[in-house]
Amino acid sequence: MPKEVSAAVSEATFRVPPLISDNMSDLDKILEDFRKTFAEKFIVRRSINEGFDPTAHSFYKHDFETQFLSVILTGYFIDHYYMSGKEVLANSIPLHKKMIEKNSENYLTALEIARNCGMKDQVLLGLCLFSRNISSKEQLNRFTKLFNSFPPNQIVKKFINAKRKAKIGGGLVDIDKSLITKYLQEIFKSEYKTLKYRKYLKQMVNLVHYKDAPKLLFKRLSAYSGSDYIEKVKKVIFEKKFPKFEDEKMPFELVRSSVPKKLWSEWIISNTDLTGHTLLLQAISLCPYIKDFSVFDKILRTPYIISDQILKVAVAAESKNLPKLARKFAELYAKKVTSTYKELLLPIQKPNIILLLDGSGSMNPKKLNSYYFKSLATISPLAPLIKSLVIFSEDAQYSDPRLLLSYEGLKHLMNIAPSGGTNITSALELALKSEEKVVILVTDEQANILTDITTAEMQYIKKLLNRGRTVIIINPTPYPVSIADIRDKRIIYLRADSPEALVNAIKLEQIRSSNKSAEELLKEIKKKLKKKIS
């Protein structure tokens, strides 16, 4: 590494206070060292590849409670970019342990909030770490409710295997086995669930030495004589006959794996367990057999499905020349974001907004699974308030803000994105000339590196702020550097890649700007959730 780059990196990282004070525990030091090393490697890599001065950008860090809430509510760390699953896990565990150590009640409340916000992996990690720390019957009841909210496949893969193989939480203990036993008792009341999760239930039964497990688990289905329900299932799988199912439907995955698509018919719609998730994932395959598209309304009643997943199906259906399906999912998307934004109270009232949207190459605007797509999905529900729209790349151009109001408009915005460099200052210059009171900048912040620091992005942002304008930066990516100095508390800085994530990001912003205790803040967030947590 060139000496000047090394020196610049040292200066850039030195000038920001450490995450926690000098009185650090071992867990604190692990967390701080991991972050510092990761961030330095990232900035050095960009310095070498792009030849820029790292001192022109600011690193930023947050207290461990805020960072914990960030990762548990969004699934990524505020300070980092391109973090692998293993790195997220390595960085998450010290945070979880620190929170348990400080206040187990608040920790359990945070897990409940995260689960109700649709999070899975971080909640399961929390369950792995917390089971040894249950200290009352009330905590056990709450823990059990969280545990039972996951299907057997996730329990096996991300709780049992995590504890047994990775030794997360110290391995399986008696209370874990007791929870699994009670979980099995409930599952085995349903032949449908027993059949659907047969593979994973076998593993759970063997693990806890469960007595009186259904014979269905261990016999070949073709050789098993059971109830009318099981006999109907066997007819479908082995005879390709399609009887009518009443109360308990046939697992769709069994049909999918045993019946060729050429034999599919409308029978699938009324006789299989088409959950909201199945309807979302299989919408295009199922479309030819669905006459009444209202069956897709189940998606809106299904927890843990987020808005941009729905919008992706709309775009995919359009590309497959299925306009009716595309319109239906565009309608579902509109309803979903409307319900999501009812929980959202922006820190501005009835604003007129100018939106600066990053359409540069790093946002991959031409791809469906891109940050540009996520940005459109996140910001489009604010469309009625957006009076000016600027799309920028190498330069900035005005576009019609009405494009944000419709599905067709969103498609058009994907097609016209320039996909070049990232000249954020060109967009900020237009914002300075505009009249709107609120400036929302949506970007991954990977700006073209400027040689003249006096013209850096923050200088433009300060001009906007000094003129009494509200500046909101929304970043759909967890990069380790920022174009803005977020120590300037006038900036509202949010990280979000979906409407749901934006809601959580705003909650986190309220945490950062509040002087309330962690306990008070958690209670406040909890009250805002639509679903009551008991």
C-alpha positions, 0 to 999 in steps of 0.5 A: 500500500502506498505510504500516502494512502496508509497515512490518509487511512490512519488519519481518517480512522483516528479522527472519529471517537471509538465506539465505546469508552476505554473501559471495554469488556472483552466483547466490546474489544472484539466488536470494535476490532472487527469493525475497525479492521473491516472498515480500514480494509474497505477504504484501503481497497477503494483508495488503491483502486480509485486513487482518492484521498480517504480523509475527504470522507467520514467514518461513523459509529454508534453505541452498541445498543443502537447498533444492536437494534439496527442489526436485529431490525434490518439484518445488516450493520450500519457501518459496513458494506458487502459483509458476508453472512459469517461476518454478520454472525461474527459481529452480531453475537457480541452485540446480542451477548452484551444486550443480554448481559445489560438487560434481559427483559429489554433484550427479549422485547427487542426479539419480539419487536424484530419478529413482528417486523418480519425478521428471522435469522437475527431472532433465531440467533437471539433464541439460541443465545437467550435460552440459557438466560430464561429467568422466570415463567413469564420469560419462558412463555414469551420465549416459547411463543417466539420459538413456536412462530418458526416452522420446523425447517427453520428450527432445525437449520438455524436453531438446532444445528446452530447450537449443536454444530456451531455451539452458538449459545453453548450447545443444546441444553435441557430447556431447549430439548423441553421446548422442542418436545412441546413443539413436537406435541403441537405439530403432531396434532396435525397430519398435514403438518406432520407430512409437510415437515416430515424430514425435519420432524424426524431429526427433532424426534431423534434428537430429543428421543421423543416417545410415541412419534407418529409411524408416518415419520418412519415408514415409506408413505407407499407402505403406510396405511393411515387416515382418509387424509393420508390415503388421498395424498397417496392417490395424488402422489402414486396414482396421479388421481386428484380427490377433493380435500376438505379441512386439511389441504395437501402440501403444495410441495408434495404436489410440486415434487411428484406431479408433472406440470402438464397434469396441473389444473385448477384442482391445485388452487382449491386442494393444496395449501397455497400459503401467501409465501407459496402464492408469491413464489409460485405466482407465475407457475400457478397463473394459468390455473387461477381464474379468480385472482383474488386468491392472491389477496392472501399475500397481504394477510401473510406476515413477513412478506415485504413490499419489494418482494411483491413488486418484483413479481409484478415486474417479472409477470410483465416480462413474461407477458402476463399483464393481468398478473402484473396488474394484480401484483401492482395492486397488491404492492400499492395496498401493502405499502399503504398499510406499511406507511400508516406506521410511518410518521416522517419527522416532517409535516405535509412536505413538498419534496424534491427527490434526488435518485441515484441511477448510477452503475453501482445501483445496477438500475437495469437489474430487478434485484438491484439497489435502484429497484429497492430504492424505487420500491422504498420511496414510491409511496411518498410519490404524492408529496414529491413535486420534483424528481431528479435522476443523476449519474454522471450528471443530473436531469429532471424527470416527471415525478408523476412516474412514481405514482404508477406501476407503468411509471416505475417500469419507465424509471427503470428503463431510463436510468443512465447507469454511469458514474455517481456525480451526487453534487450535480443533483445537489446543485439542482436541489439548491436551485429548487423551491421545495422545503424537503430534499430527499437524497436516495443513493448508495453514496459511492460518489465519484471521488473529488480532488477539490475537497471544497466542492465535496457533497457535504458542502452542498448539503450544509448550504441546503441546511443553512437555508432552512431546508430539511435534508433526508439521506436514504441509503439502501446499502450498508457502506462503511463511508458516507458522503455526509457528516452525520455528526451534523444532527440537522441531517436525517440519515436513514438506511432502508431498502424497502418501505418496511425497512424505512419504517424501522430506519426511522424508528432507529433515527428516533432512537439516535436523536432521543435522550430517552433510556433504551427501555423507554425507547423499546417500549415506545417502538413496541406500542407503534407496532400494529400487532400486539406483543404480549 
